[in-house]
């Protein structure tokens, strides 16, 4: 069994097993982050994008099944497939089907973290 070392909360100093904040301050910090970021619709990911992404995932599953083509890793089995912009909206990408690729959540996160 691996036990995590306790660390002081960045806000109050209370020892916690969380990476940076105690549960109370982590919840408050996350609420502030969410408010600053805005909702998915406010960021341009409304119902039109959700329909386009769902259609891309359905077409991908019909042809390949539950396989992620991989991003930075080899293709692999994955049941948590998502639609992803090839060119991010923030970089001028569109919601057109030609700009949508299908990745699993882990590969989508890896791609986002490496931009």
C-alpha positions in Angstrom: 0.0 0.0 0.0 1.3 3.4 -1.0 0.6 6.3 1.4 0.9 9.8 0.3 2.9 12.2 2.3 0.9 15.0 3.9 1.5 18.5 2.7 0.4 21.9 3.9 -2.5 23.5 2.2 -1.3 26.5 0.1 -4.1 28.7 1.6 -4.4 27.8 5.3 -1.4 25.5 6.1 -3.6 22.6 7.3 -1.9 19.3 6.5 -3.6 17.4 3.7 -3.0 14.4 1.4 -4.2 16.4 -1.6 -1.5 17.8 -3.9 -1.9 21.5 -3.0 -5.0 22.5 -1.0 -7.3 21.1 1.7 -10.7 19.9 0.6 -12.4 23.2 1.6 -9.9 25.5 -0.2 -9.6 23.2 -3.2 -13.4 23.5 -3.8 -13.3 27.3 -3.5 -10.3 27.5 -5.8 -12.0 25.2 -8.4 -15.2 27.4 -8.2 -13.1 30.5 -9.0 -11.4 28.7 -11.9 -14.7 27.6 -13.3 -16.1 31.1 -13.1 -13.2 32.7 -14.8 -13.1 30.0 -17.5 -16.8 30.3 -18.3 -19.2 27.6 -19.4 -18.7 25.4 -22.5 -21.3 27.4 -24.3 -19.7 30.7 -23.4 -16.4 29.3 -24.7 -18.0 28.4 -28.1 -18.8 24.7 -27.5 -22.6 24.8 -27.7 -25.1 22.4 -29.1 -23.8 22.7 -32.7 -20.4 21.5 -31.5 -21.8 18.7 -29.4 -23.8 17.4 -32.4 -20.8 17.6 -34.7 -18.5 15.8 -32.1 -21.2 13.1 -31.5 -21.5 12.5 -35.2 -17.8 12.1 -35.6 -17.6 9.7 -32.7 -20.5 7.6 -34.0 -18.9 7.4 -37.5 -15.6 6.5 -36.0 -17.1 3.7 -33.9 -19.0 2.4 -36.9 -15.8 2.0 -38.8 -13.2 1.2 -36.2 -15.1 0.2 -33.0 -13.7 1.4 -29.6 -10.2 2.2 -30.8 -8.4 5.4 -30.3 -5.9 6.3 -33.0 -3.6 7.6 -30.3 -1.9 10.9 -29.9 1.7 10.6 -28.9 1.1 6.9 -28.2 0.2 3.8 -30.3 -3.5 3.2 -31.2 -5.3 1.4 -28.4 -8.7 0.2 -27.1 -10.7 2.9 -25.5 -14.4 3.3 -24.7 -14.2 7.0 -23.7 -13.9 8.4 -27.2 -14.4 12.1 -27.7 -14.6 14.6 -30.6 -11.5 16.9 -30.7 -10.6 19.9 -32.8 -7.6 19.2 -35.0 -6.9 23.0 -35.0 -8.1 24.4 -31.7 -10.8 27.1 -31.8 -8.4 29.4 -29.9 -6.0 29.0 -32.9 -8.6 29.8 -35.5 -10.1 26.3 -35.9 -13.7 25.8 -36.8 -16.5 23.4 -35.8 -16.6 22.0 -39.3 -16.5 18.1 -39.5 -13.2 18.3 -41.4 -11.6 19.9 -38.3 -12.8 17.1 -36.0 -10.8 14.1 -35.0 -11.7 11.3 -32.5 -9.4 10.6 -29.5 -9.9 9.0 -26.1 -10.0 11.3 -23.1 -6.4 10.5 -22.1 -5.0 11.3 -25.6 -7.2 14.5 -25.8 -5.8 15.6 -22.5 -2.2 14.8 -23.6 -2.7 16.8 -26.8 -4.1 19.7 -24.8 -1.2 19.6 -22.3 1.4 19.6 -25.1 0.1 22.6 -27.0 
